[in-house]
Amino acid sequence: MKLEWLPQGSPASLPGFRVGHAVREDAPTGCSVVLCPPGVVGGVEARGSATGTRGLDGLLPGHMVDQVHAVVFTGGSSFGLAACQGVQDHLEAQGVGLAAGPFRVPVTPGAVIFDLPLSLGRGRPDAALGRAACLAASDGPMPRGNVGAGAGATVGKLYGPLQAMKGGLGGAGLRLGELYVAALAVVNAFGDVLAPDGTILAGARRAPDSLELVDTAAWFMAGNRRENFQPPSNTTLGLVATNARLDKLAACKLAALAHHGLVRCIRPVHSVFDGDLVVTLASGQVEADLTGLGLLAAETLRRAVLDAVWSARGLPGLPAARDLAPDRKPPVNLFSDGVPPCT
């Protein structure tokens, strides 16, 4: 079998899945939703120490919930979790949800990034924005960059938001025979994002008016300390969708394996200042080896992170990766390189 990277890959590349985004008109913040086909099993693995979530514990083994109807990623810190209610209301109106007597209860777990410094609290994702993301959901090519939950994302915050760079939202997807694996990433990391050759693609800048980058990991490894960090304002949210057949335990293991994709391209990652987590969704049509599936998930998520940062557009005082060198080529051919064909 030959591994094929899908152009403009995202969870919407998988049969039955749809992705939608909505952004506030009055502030750079928004939310994104992945709508699932019937019978999808979910899992989650949180590795950061500053998570903000709603309903993700139901994805863990031992909980009775056995399906997921949508996943919501949103800005606005914990205030933004209100967007989940809009998604839940929308799905209930469509008759989607767990049967509970005469009621339908949609399972709509969510997670947030902290983007309040960029939006200055002027606007936050709310239930109306969650509904708008649902109405925008499509199985076509996914918009990326400064969209949805990536609208207010930043990276490289060693010296705070004034010396950071623009993060964003990205995706990637592959097909191996009948097996599909696709990822979505919202990149709002404390650390720097690394290109495949190990150079810094986007990260902390030496001064607010400078495009010179500082190696955050090297700064710490030289023995430097920051006594007064900003409040936890960083998180990379990942979602991996597949048509593999998994139970909840295997779905959680896949989420853990997918984190290796973050480790390969964000430095430092899983810090005490980040709320990094990965959600997995499995629709269950294809048998797959979990070890191999984990490798594919990690690589797909890595590419989604790079896509997010490369697709981002700079804002006043907040340059993006493309602004560092206008003639710079993309850090990775997201559709064909990096993984040898499987035979």
N, C-alpha and C positions, 0 to 999 in steps of 0.2 A: 504494500500500500504506500502511496505517496502522500506526504503531508502537504496540505494546501492552505496557505494563509488567505483569508477572505478579505477582499477590498472593503474598506470602511467597516471592518468587523466590529461587532458589539453583540450584547445579548439578543438584540433584534434580529441577528443573523440566524438564530435557532427557530425552527418551526414552532409557532404558537406563542412566542414571546414578543412583547412590544415595549418600546422605551419612549418616554416622554419627558420633556423639560419645560419649566416655566421660570421666568425671572421677574423680580419686582421692577416696576418702572421707575420707582423713586430711589433705588439703592442697588448696588452691585451684590445681590444675594438672590438665591433661588432654590428650587428643589427639582429633583429628578425621580422618576418612578419607573420601575420595571414591573410590568404586568405579566402574570404567569398564565399558562394554559392550565386546565384542570389536572389535579393529581400530582402537582410538583412537590417534592420533598426538599426541605431546606436544612442547612447547617450553618454554624458560625464559629469563628475562632477570633477572640480579641487578644491582642498582644500589647497594645499600648496601655498607659496608666491613666488616661484622661478621657475615657469614653463617655459619650452621651447617647443614650439609646432608648427605644421604646419597643417592648414586646419581643426583643431578641432572645430572651431566656426560653421562650417557647420552642426555639429551634434546637435546643440542647436535648440529648438523649435523656429519657426519664420523664419528659413532659408529654402530655397526652396529645397535643396538637401534632397532626401528622401530615399537614399540607400547608402551603404558602400561596397566597393569592396575589400579593404584590410586595415589593420592597421599596422603601422610600429612603433616599439620601437627601439631606437638606442642609442649608446654611442656617444661620441665626442662633447657633448654640442651642441650648435646651428650649429656648423660645420657639425655635423652628420646628420642634416636634409637633406643633399644632398642624403642620401640613399633613401628617399621617391621618388625622381625623378627616380631612377633606378627601383623601384617597379612600378611606374606609367608607365614608358616606356615599361616594360615587359608586363603589363596587356593590354596596348594599342595594342601591337603587337599580343596579343591573341584575339583581338576583344572585350575586356571587357571594359565597361564604360558606362556613361550616353550618350545617343544619343543627339548630338548637330549638326543638319544638317548632313553633310557628315562625321562628326568626332565622335569619341568615347572618352570621357573624364573620365578616371578612378578616382574614389574618394578614395584617399589614405591618410587619416589623420595620423599624426605621432607625437611622443613626444620623448624627449631626457632625458638621464641622463648625469651628468657631471662626466666624468671619466678621464679627462685630467691629473690629478696628477699621476695616475697610468700609463697611456700610455706615459706621458711626451711629448705629442703632436707629437710623432714620426709617428703615423698613425691615420687616422680618417675614420670612415665609409663614403663611397662615393656612387655614383650611381652604380658603378660596384658591390659593396658589397650588395646593395639592390637587384640587379638582381640575385646575387648568392644566397641570402636568398630565393628568389622566386623559383629558380631552385631546391633548397634543400627541398622545402615544401612537407610535407607528411601528410597523415591521419593516420599514424602509431604512435607508442609510441614516445613521444617527448623527445629528449635529454634535460638535465637540468644541472644546476650548472654553470660552467664557459663557458657558450655557449651564442652565440648571444649577445644581449644587456646586458647580465649578465657577460660578460667576464671581464669587468673592474669595476664591482660593488663592493662597500665597505660599511660597516656599522660601527656605533659607532665612530663618528668623533668629539667628544667633545674636544679632544686634537689634532685634525688634523689627516691627513692620516698616519703618522708614528706610531700612537697608535690605529689605527682602526683594523678591521677584515674584512675578505673576505665576500662579499655578492654574490649574483648570481641570477639565473633565475629558477623559479619553476612552478609547475602546480598542479592542483587537479581537480577532476570531480566527479559528482554524477548523479544518475538516480533515479527518483521517479515516478514509473509507466511509462508513456510515456514522462515525462518531463525530460530534460537534463539541467544541469547547470555545467559549467566548467570555470576554471580561469587560468590565466597566470599572474605571478608577476615578475617584475624586481626590486630587493631590493638593493637600494643604499642609505640607510637611514642615516640621521644625528644621529638618536636615536639608542637605543638598541633594539634587537629583543628578545621577551620573549617566553619562553617555556610555555606550557599549565598550568604548576604549578606556574607560575609567576616568576620563576628564569630566569636569563639572559642567553639566548642561545648563543648570540654573541653580542659584543658591544665594548665600549671604554675600552682600556687597560691602566693600571697604568703607564707603561713605555714602550718604544719601544722594549725592550728585555724581557718583562713580559707577562705572560698569566693571571695575576690577573685582574679581571674586575672591572670597576668603574660604579656605578649606576648613569647614566647621569641625570635622573629625580631627584634623591635624591640630587645630587650635586647642581642643580638649586634651589630646594626647601629648601636647607640649606642657601639660600641667596647669593650664589656665583654668580659672574658676569664675563662674558668674554668681554673685551673691544675690542679686535681685533680678530674677527672671520675671518676664511678663506673666500674667495669669495663663494657665494652659490654653493655648490658642492654636493648636496644631493637630492635624489628623489626616491620615490617608485612609479613605474608605474604598474597599475593593469588593467587587461582586463577580463571581465566576458562575456561569450557567453552562449546563451540559445536558445532552440527551442520554447520558449514561444512566444505568439503573443502580440506584444507591438507596440504602436505608439511612436513618438519621445519624447513626454512628459513623457510617462511611462518609456521609456528607460533611460532618464535622471534621473528620480526618482530612478530607480533601481541602477544606478551608485552611487547616493547619499547614498542609503541604504547599498551598498556593502562596502563603506568606513568604516563601523563599523567593518569590518574584520581587517582593518589596525589598528584601535584604540585598538583592543583587543590584538595585538601582537607586536606593535612597540611603544616605549616610549622614548622620546616624539615623536609625529607624527604631521603632518600638521604644522610644525614649519615655522618660517620666513626664514629658511635656506633650506627648502625642496620644491620641485615642485610636490608634490603628486597629482596624478589624477587617475581616473578610467574611462575606456571606456567600454560601454556595446554594445553587438551585439545580435540581436534577429532575428531568421530566420522565426518565425511565424507559426509553425505547431500546437502548443498546447495552449489551454486556460489555464491561471494560475492566481491565486490570487496574487496580487502585494505584499502584506504584507508578505505572506509566501515565495514568490519568493525572496524577499529582505533578509529574514533570511537565506535562502539557499545560496544566493550569497555571503553574508558576511562570512559565515562559510567556503565556498569553497575558497574565496580569502585568508582568514586567513591561511588555510592549504597550499595554494600555496606559501605564504610568508615563512612558516616554511620549506617547501620543498626546496625552493630556497637556504636558508641559510644552511640547512643540506646537500644539494647536492654539495655545493661549495667546491672547493679544494683550500688549502692554496697556497700562492706564497711566495718567499723569503721575509722574514720580515713581512709577512702579513698572520697570521694564520687564519684558518677556524674553524668553530664550532667543527668539529670532532677532531681538534688538541688539544682542551682543555682537553679532557679525551678520549684517544683512545678506551676505552671499554664502552664508554657511548652509551646508546641505543638511537634510533631516538626519537625526542621529542614528536611525535604523530604518531600513526598508521594511515597513511594518507588514508587508504582504509576501515577502519571499525569502528573506535571509535569516541567518542565525541558527536554524535547526536543520540538520541534514535530513534528507528523505528517509523515511522508515521503510524497511524492506521485510 
